[in-house]
Amino acid sequence: MRWQMLATLGVQPGWRTLDIGTGFGSVPMELAAMVPVDAVGIDVDASVLQAAEAVRVDVEERRGFLPGSEIRFAAGDAYS
């Protein structure tokens, strides 16, 4: 169901996206599998971001993202 919701956003190839409160990074990674994007996910929890990065590496090694997609995670707070 999330893929259907993400498809309604109309994200275009090459867009830069920011996912605030990314958690395990599912939204940026799913977008990168749907359309080539430059996606950044931020979260305040460093341990969750480590897990998200491990998943990102695994999916990238399995070629689960479209060519041209870039995904990064960073510690961050929307209020800062």
C-alpha positions as CSV (number, residue, x, y, z in Angstrom):
1,M,0.0,0.0,0.0
2,R,2.9,2.4,0.7
3,W,4.1,2.1,-2.9
4,Q,0.7,3.3,-4.1
5,M,0.8,6.2,-1.7
6,L,4.4,7.1,-2.8
7,A,3.3,6.9,-6.5
8,T,0.7,9.6,-5.8
9,L,3.4,12.1,-4.9
10,G,4.5,12.4,-8.5
11,V,8.2,12.3,-7.7
12,Q,10.2,12.8,-10.9
13,P,13.6,11.4,-11.9
14,G,16.4,13.4,-10.5
15,W,14.4,15.1,-7.7
16,R,16.1,15.6,-4.4
17,T,13.9,14.3,-1.5
18,L,14.2,14.7,2.3
19,D,12.5,12.2,4.6
20,I,12.4,13.7,8.1
21,G,12.1,11.1,10.9
22,T,13.2,8.4,8.4
23,G,13.6,5.6,11.0
24,F,14.9,2.6,9.1
25,G,14.8,4.5,5.8
26,S,12.0,2.6,4.1
27,V,10.6,5.7,2.3
28,P,13.8,6.9,0.7
29,M,14.7,3.3,-0.3
30,E,11.3,2.6,-1.8
31,L,11.4,5.9,-3.7
32,A,14.8,4.9,-5.1
33,A,13.4,1.6,-6.3
34,M,10.5,3.4,-8.1
35,V,12.3,6.4,-9.7
36,P,15.9,7.5,-9.8
37,V,16.1,10.1,-7.0
38,D,18.7,11.7,-4.7
39,A,17.1,10.9,-1.3
40,V,18.3,11.9,2.2
41,G,16.7,10.5,5.3
42,I,17.3,12.2,8.7
43,D,16.5,10.9,12.2
44,V,17.6,11.8,15.7
45,D,18.3,8.1,16.6
46,A,21.9,7.2,15.5
47,S,21.3,3.5,16.1
48,V,18.3,3.4,13.8
49,L,20.3,5.2,11.2
50,Q,23.0,2.5,11.4
51,A,20.4,-0.2,10.8
52,A,19.0,1.8,7.9
53,E,22.5,2.1,6.3
54,A,23.0,-1.6,6.7
55,V,19.7,-2.3,4.9
56,R,20.7,0.3,2.2
57,V,24.0,-1.4,1.5
58,D,22.3,-4.8,1.3
59,V,19.6,-3.6,-1.1
60,E,22.2,-1.7,-3.2
61,E,24.3,-4.8,-3.5
62,R,21.3,-6.7,-4.7
63,R,20.7,-3.9,-7.3
64,G,17.3,-3.0,-5.8
65,F,17.6,0.7,-6.6
66,L,17.2,2.2,-10.1
67,P,20.4,3.4,-11.7
68,G,21.0,7.0,-10.8
69,S,19.5,6.7,-7.4
70,E,21.5,8.0,-4.4
71,I,20.5,7.4,-0.8
72,R,22.1,8.9,2.3
73,F,21.2,8.9,5.9
74,A,22.2,11.6,8.5
75,A,21.6,12.4,12.1
76,G,19.3,15.4,12.2
77,D,16.4,17.1,13.8
78,A,13.8,19.0,11.8
79,Y,13.8,21.7,14.5
80,S,17.5,22.3,14.4
